[in-house]
Amino acid sequence: MKKLAISGVLGKMGQVLRQTVIEDATFEYIGGFDRSMDSYVVTNINDLKDADVLIDFSTPKLLDTILEYGMKHQVALVLATTGYNDLEFEKIKKASQSIPIFYSANYSVGVYLLTKALNMISHSIDNSYDIEIIDKHHRYKKDAPSGTAIKLYDAINDGLNKKRELIFGHTNKTGIHVHSLRLGNYVGEHEVIFSNLNETISLTHIAHDKSIFAKGALKAAHFLSNKTHGLYGMDDLFEAN
């Protein structure tokens, strides 16, 4: 049985993931890494040297630590943290030459299917449509727009015949506008609206429970089980099924 560890295990998603791993029973949970000690929790990530795969739900600030750990101990990495910049993505790509890494801004099956639908729609519409993304998360989420909102923008823009800039908030400038709301206890809700003077198309995904992200990350961990190196994403996961 493969051994699994969690980075950011004391956070909300880390706790949901830990319970999901224990209930799933296809991995042996060996412990977690976080800022404070607790049962099965270490503050030095290198103490998790026996892991075969580590799932990270922490912060971009820990990326260097996690990549160094993965390469040092040859541990597969499932990166579920959002908010990486271009330089950090380059570090991830370089590390994936040595170890298998799975990255997605969102591990929900529904969000993956939404990106496919958005790509198809954007490929078929003309320039008369305004495009807006509404991005809702709980009040404690730090990054705005979310990684999911950016993922949806990428899916739309990839399908457009004439590319559009991502614009935060409302302006009179032509582009794809994203509005990020941080309020209450929203798990995650994203709506994309295509509208012209004649009609409106609206697609919405609502996450009811954080467990959907944990289950998706666990599927990614299973996917990496027979990989030696490389950078993978949700397309690879679904094509393998």
Helices and strands as residue ranges (DSSP letters): E 3-7, H 12-24, E 28-33, E 41-42, G 45-48, E 53-56, G 60-62, H 63-73, E 76-79, H 86-95, E 100-103, H 109-124, E 130-137, H 147-159, E 166-168, E 176-182, E 189-195, E 200-206, H 211-223, G 224-226, E 230-232, H 234-240
